[in-house]
Amino acid sequence: MSSREFAEWMAFYQVEPWGEERADLRSGIVASTVANAHRDPKKRKRPFKPEDFIPKFEPKFERKKGRKTPEQMLRLVEMLNVAFGGKDLRKK
């Protein structure tokens, strides 16, 4: 996969996400619907939200060093491109 194709897949994911995070959201929607159907409004006034049922995980590198800048993310993609034998098709 070229770095260009990888970038295209990354852009596509921003528009149409897939994978475990999306599956967690779908499960959260179902769980909150069931929980709200059985919720006693006198004991819990606030309805459940899907986010209440979605586990929160942070990648290791974000926990240790905080959020990445665009430049740091680009360097990571460049390193992955080299590691997987890709070619840098950008004009330099």
CNS distance restraints for C-alpha pairs under 8 A (distance, minus, plus):
assign (resid   1 and name CA) (resid   5 and name CA) 6.14 0.50 0.50
assign (resid   1 and name CA) (resid   6 and name CA) 6.55 0.50 0.50
assign (resid   1 and name CA) (resid  86 and name CA) 6.44 0.50 0.50
assign (resid   2 and name CA) (resid   6 and name CA) 6.20 0.50 0.50
assign (resid   2 and name CA) (resid  81 and name CA) 7.57 0.50 0.50
assign (resid   2 and name CA) (resid  86 and name CA) 5.26 0.50 0.50
assign (resid   2 and name CA) (resid  87 and name CA) 5.97 0.50 0.50
assign (resid   2 and name CA) (resid  88 and name CA) 7.47 0.50 0.50
assign (resid   2 and name CA) (resid  89 and name CA) 7.96 0.50 0.50
assign (resid   3 and name CA) (resid   7 and name CA) 6.08 0.50 0.50
assign (resid   3 and name CA) (resid  77 and name CA) 7.98 0.50 0.50
assign (resid   3 and name CA) (resid  78 and name CA) 7.93 0.50 0.50
assign (resid   3 and name CA) (resid  81 and name CA) 6.19 0.50 0.50
assign (resid   3 and name CA) (resid  86 and name CA) 6.39 0.50 0.50
assign (resid   3 and name CA) (resid  87 and name CA) 6.60 0.50 0.50
assign (resid   3 and name CA) (resid  88 and name CA) 6.20 0.50 0.50
assign (resid   3 and name CA) (resid  89 and name CA) 7.28 0.50 0.50
assign (resid   4 and name CA) (resid   8 and name CA) 6.23 0.50 0.50
assign (resid   4 and name CA) (resid  89 and name CA) 7.22 0.50 0.50
assign (resid   5 and name CA) (resid   9 and name CA) 6.24 0.50 0.50
assign (resid   6 and name CA) (resid  10 and name CA) 6.24 0.50 0.50
assign (resid   7 and name CA) (resid  11 and name CA) 6.20 0.50 0.50
assign (resid   8 and name CA) (resid  12 and name CA) 6.10 0.50 0.50
assign (resid   9 and name CA) (resid  13 and name CA) 6.11 0.50 0.50
assign (resid  10 and name CA) (resid  14 and name CA) 6.57 0.50 0.50
assign (resid  11 and name CA) (resid  15 and name CA) 6.82 0.50 0.50
assign (resid  12 and name CA) (resid  16 and name CA) 5.98 0.50 0.50
assign (resid  12 and name CA) (resid  17 and name CA) 7.60 0.50 0.50
assign (resid  13 and name CA) (resid  17 and name CA) 4.54 0.50 0.50
assign (resid  13 and name CA) (resid  18 and name CA) 6.91 0.50 0.50
assign (resid  17 and name CA) (resid  22 and name CA) 6.62 0.50 0.50
assign (resid  18 and name CA) (resid  22 and name CA) 5.49 0.50 0.50
assign (resid  18 and name CA) (resid  23 and name CA) 7.68 0.50 0.50
assign (resid  19 and name CA) (resid  23 and name CA) 6.32 0.50 0.50
assign (resid  20 and name CA) (resid  24 and name CA) 6.01 0.50 0.50
assign (resid  21 and name CA) (resid  25 and name CA) 6.34 0.50 0.50
assign (resid  22 and name CA) (resid  26 and name CA) 6.36 0.50 0.50
assign (resid  23 and name CA) (resid  27 and name CA) 6.20 0.50 0.50
assign (resid  24 and name CA) (resid  28 and name CA) 5.99 0.50 0.50
assign (resid  24 and name CA) (resid  54 and name CA) 5.84 0.50 0.50
assign (resid  24 and name CA) (resid  55 and name CA) 7.68 0.50 0.50
assign (resid  25 and name CA) (resid  29 and name CA) 6.21 0.50 0.50
assign (resid  25 and name CA) (resid  50 and name CA) 6.75 0.50 0.50
assign (resid  25 and name CA) (resid  51 and name CA) 7.54 0.50 0.50
assign (resid  25 and name CA) (resid  54 and name CA) 6.63 0.50 0.50
assign (resid  26 and name CA) (resid  30 and name CA) 6.50 0.50 0.50
assign (resid  27 and name CA) (resid  31 and name CA) 6.05 0.50 0.50
assign (resid  27 and name CA) (resid  50 and name CA) 7.90 0.50 0.50
assign (resid  27 and name CA) (resid  53 and name CA) 7.83 0.50 0.50
assign (resid  27 and name CA) (resid  54 and name CA) 7.77 0.50 0.50
assign (resid  28 and name CA) (resid  32 and name CA) 5.94 0.50 0.50
assign (resid  28 and name CA) (resid  49 and name CA) 7.73 0.50 0.50
assign (resid  28 and name CA) (resid  50 and name CA) 4.21 0.50 0.50
assign (resid  28 and name CA) (resid  51 and name CA) 6.38 0.50 0.50
assign (resid  28 and name CA) (resid  52 and name CA) 7.33 0.50 0.50
assign (resid  28 and name CA) (resid  53 and name CA) 5.01 0.50 0.50
assign (resid  28 and name CA) (resid  54 and name CA) 5.65 0.50 0.50
assign (resid  29 and name CA) (resid  33 and name CA) 6.16 0.50 0.50
assign (resid  29 and name CA) (resid  49 and name CA) 7.50 0.50 0.50
assign (resid  29 and name CA) (resid  50 and name CA) 4.71 0.50 0.50
assign (resid  30 and name CA) (resid  34 and name CA) 6.30 0.50 0.50
assign (resid  30 and name CA) (resid  50 and name CA) 7.72 0.50 0.50
assign (resid  31 and name CA) (resid  35 and name CA) 6.04 0.50 0.50
assign (resid  31 and name CA) (resid  50 and name CA) 7.05 0.50 0.50
assign (resid  31 and name CA) (resid  53 and name CA) 6.76 0.50 0.50
assign (resid  32 and name CA) (resid  36 and name CA) 5.89 0.50 0.50
assign (resid  32 and name CA) (resid  48 and name CA) 5.43 0.50 0.50
assign (resid  32 and name CA) (resid  49 and name CA) 5.65 0.50 0.50
assign (resid  32 and name CA) (resid  50 and name CA) 5.28 0.50 0.50
assign (resid  32 and name CA) (resid  52 and name CA) 7.60 0.50 0.50
assign (resid  32 and name CA) (resid  53 and name CA) 7.10 0.50 0.50
assign (resid  33 and name CA) (resid  37 and name CA) 6.17 0.50 0.50
assign (resid  33 and name CA) (resid  48 and name CA) 7.88 0.50 0.50
assign (resid  34 and name CA) (resid  38 and name CA) 6.52 0.50 0.50
assign (resid  35 and name CA) (resid  39 and name CA) 5.84 0.50 0.50
assign (resid  35 and name CA) (resid  48 and name CA) 6.88 0.50 0.50
assign (resid  36 and name CA) (resid  47 and name CA) 6.10 0.50 0.50
assign (resid  36 and name CA) (resid  48 and name CA) 6.08 0.50 0.50
assign (resid  39 and name CA) (resid  44 and name CA) 6.98 0.50 0.50
assign (resid  39 and name CA) (resid  47 and name CA) 7.74 0.50 0.50
assign (resid  40 and name CA) (resid  44 and name CA) 6.06 0.50 0.50
assign (resid  40 and name CA) (resid  45 and name CA) 7.84 0.50 0.50
assign (resid  41 and name CA) (resid  45 and name CA) 4.81 0.50 0.50
assign (resid  41 and name CA) (resid  46 and name CA) 7.60 0.50 0.50
assign (resid  48 and name CA) (resid  52 and name CA) 6.49 0.50 0.50
assign (resid  49 and name CA) (resid  53 and name CA) 7.59 0.50 0.50
assign (resid  50 and name CA) (resid  54 and name CA) 6.74 0.50 0.50
assign (resid  58 and name CA) (resid  62 and name CA) 6.42 0.50 0.50
assign (resid  58 and name CA) (resid  63 and name CA) 6.34 0.50 0.50
assign (resid  59 and name CA) (resid  63 and name CA) 6.52 0.50 0.50
assign (resid  60 and name CA) (resid  64 and name CA) 6.43 0.50 0.50
assign (resid  61 and name CA) (resid  65 and name CA) 6.03 0.50 0.50
assign (resid  61 and name CA) (resid  66 and name CA) 7.46 0.50 0.50
assign (resid  62 and name CA) (resid  66 and name CA) 4.71 0.50 0.50
assign (resid  62 and name CA) (resid  67 and name CA) 5.65 0.50 0.50
assign (resid  62 and name CA) (resid  68 and name CA) 7.41 0.50 0.50
assign (resid  68 and name CA) (resid  72 and name CA) 5.79 0.50 0.50
assign (resid  68 and name CA) (resid  73 and name CA) 6.25 0.50 0.50
assign (resid  69 and name CA) (resid  73 and name CA) 6.31 0.50 0.50
assign (resid  70 and name CA) (resid  74 and name CA) 6.14 0.50 0.50
assign (resid  71 and name CA) (resid  75 and name CA) 6.29 0.50 0.50
assign (resid  72 and name CA) (resid  76 and name CA) 6.29 0.50 0.50
assign (resid  73 and name CA) (resid  77 and name CA) 6.28 0.50 0.50
assign (resid  74 and name CA) (resid  78 and name CA) 6.13 0.50 0.50
assign (resid  75 and name CA) (resid  79 and name CA) 6.17 0.50 0.50
assign (resid  76 and name CA) (resid  80 and name CA) 6.20 0.50 0.50
assign (resid  77 and name CA) (resid  81 and name CA) 6.00 0.50 0.50
assign (resid  78 and name CA) (resid  82 and name CA) 6.33 0.50 0.50
assign (resid  78 and name CA) (resid  88 and name CA) 7.96 0.50 0.50
assign (resid  79 and name CA) (resid  83 and name CA) 6.07 0.50 0.50
assign (resid  80 and name CA) (resid  84 and name CA) 6.08 0.50 0.50
assign (resid  81 and name CA) (resid  85 and name CA) 6.21 0.50 0.50
assign (resid  81 and name CA) (resid  86 and name CA) 4.83 0.50 0.50
assign (resid  81 and name CA) (resid  87 and name CA) 6.97 0.50 0.50
assign (resid  81 and name CA) (resid  88 and name CA) 7.66 0.50 0.50
assign (resid  82 and name CA) (resid  86 and name CA) 5.60 0.50 0.50
assign (resid  82 and name CA) (resid  87 and name CA) 7.25 0.50 0.50
